[in-house]
């Protein structure tokens, strides 16, 4: 048993600039809906801030297709 609490799982995704804008707009709409129904929206703002500051994908992009 560890003395320290386990860290939260970190998920990385690769998106283009256009895809990032779509994600941020969707998160903003979700935040606005949470505000409208008087629910907590702090976690959504955290995700928006992290995704806005994320590095852009440069160079060749590895694509995975399921066939």
N, C-alpha and C positions, 0 to 999 in steps of 0.2 A: 504494500500500500504506500502510495506516495504522500509526501508531506504537503505537496502543492496541488492545487486544484488543476484538473486537466484543461488545456487551452481549448478554445472553440475551434471547430473545424473551419479551415480556410478554403474557399473555393475560388479558383481562377478561371476566367473565361476569356477567350480571344474574340474580339468583335472589331468591326471596322468603325470608322467615325460615324457613318450613317446609322449603323445599328445602335451605336451608343446614344445618338440623339433620340432614336425611337424608344430605347429603354428609359432614358431620363424623362421623356414626355409622358410615358405610361406611368412612371413613378410619381410624377407631379399630379397627374389626374387621380391616382390612388390617394395621395396625400390630401388633395382637395376634398375628395369624398369622405375621408376620415374626419377632416375638420368639420364638414357639413353635418355629420351625424354625431359630433362631439366625442370622438374616440381618440385614443393616443396615436400620435403620428411621428413621434421623435425618431423611432427606428427608421422610418422611411426617409426622413431628412438626412440621417447618417449615411444611408445607402446612396442617396442622390449625391451627396458631397464626395463620397469615395469614388463613385463612378465618373464624376466630372473631373476629378484630379488624376484619373488613371492614365497610364501611358498609352499612346496610340500604337497600333500595330504597324510596323514598318518592315519592308522587305518582302520576301516571299511568304505566302500564307499557306500553311499546311491545311488541306481540307480533308475531311473524313466524310465519306459518303457510305450510306448503307444501301446495299442493292439486294 
